[in-house]
Amino acid sequence: MARPLKIMLAASGGGHLRQLLDLEPVWGAHDHVFITTDFALGRSVAQAHRVHFVTEYGFGMWHQRKRIAMLWLSARNFFEAVALIARERPHLVITTGAAAIFWPILLARLTGARLVSIESFARMEAPSVYGKLVRRFADHLVVQSSKLKAYWPEAEVFDPLRILDTPRPPKEPLALVTVGALTSFDRMVSAVIALKRAGGLPERVIIQTGEKSAFTAETVRDLGPDIECVEAFDFATIQDILKRAELVICHGGTGSIITALREGCRVVAMPRSFARGEAFDDHQEEIVNSFAARGLLESVYDEADLAAGIARARATAPVLATTDPAALRAYLHAIIADMTAAPPRASSVDKHRQARMDDQRQQREA
């Protein structure tokens, strides 16, 4: 008889959390709870699922010389994790990172939960700091780029990116500017507003500014009625806008890029910069470079280049693309089937480690 299973779904906000939502066919039929950070997407998920919010911080804060703040936020996060793991006691944790859910998944693992760590789709060239830490105690490792297999030979590879041949939906003269589900990105927003002011964006413009932005509906009132600033949208609203938008100008987050490509939008992406203090590292530049190399978007790194990037996007036929996690879902279904069997079977990482130990023993004996 199959054993009941409680699944903890752990991810910081934005693209990390969106990847877990794509896996709902895996976890939806089981008792489940989300651990995430208190941003727009997390609050949207909380309307339909049980959610615990934990304090946000990033490992990159150490390199930004925000070390005291990082240690303080990490300590708060740790004690929140102690309380929620004591209450939830999950059997299985599925995580896509990053730092803010490190303590919850470590404590869950120490209390007996099996851990599936999925390195974010954002990591295409090299693993994250978070991934390197979690690798030490994960039962199953998943990467979404074949290049990461060289770093982690025990990992399973599932590259979800797929080019679509479906017709492009009808579009309106509408441009969506989005900074993602987390924080503001005023450098990009300022460049868009300057371009709109100069007549370089004739479309109606909707700007999702993020929290604590300097830009509001009041600050752009002089530009007329065809520009709108909103701090955040729920997931359904932004999906509806993307279906209609001809052009999307976004930060370098995988969630924002993929949802725009899925709806056939022309995409111009400006990655947040670590050197400018806009991100904890330069993984957004890695993401944008990878998508640009496949001809899926136009990349812009400086405000002065935005107009040229938009012009290139207008001159190029848009390509529809999406992520298809079907193979990853099948892999996770198999893990759950093994766990609910009696007795549960060994994890993939354990099997890899045992095979490596057997090889080393045979070499010594030879």
Buried (B, 14 or more C-beta within 10 A) or exposed (E): EEEEBBBBBBBBBBBBBBBBBBBEEBBEEBBBBBBBBEBBBBBBBBEEBEBBBBBBBBBBBBBBEBEEEBEEBBEBBBEBBEEBBEEBEBBBBBBBBBBBBBBBBBBBBEEEBBBBBBBBBBBBEBBBBBBBBBBEEBBBBBBBBEBBEEBBEBBBBBBBBEEBEEEEEEBEEBBBBBBBBBBBBBBBBBBBBBBBEEEEBEBBBBBBBBEEBEBEEEBBEEEEEBBEBBBBBEBEEBEEBBBBBBBBBBBBBBBBBBBBBBBBBBBBBBBBBBEEEBBBBBBBBBBBBBBBEEEBBBBBBEBEBBBEBBEBBEEEEBBBBBBBBEEBBEBBEEBBEBBBEEEBEEBBBEEBEEEEEEEEEEEEEE
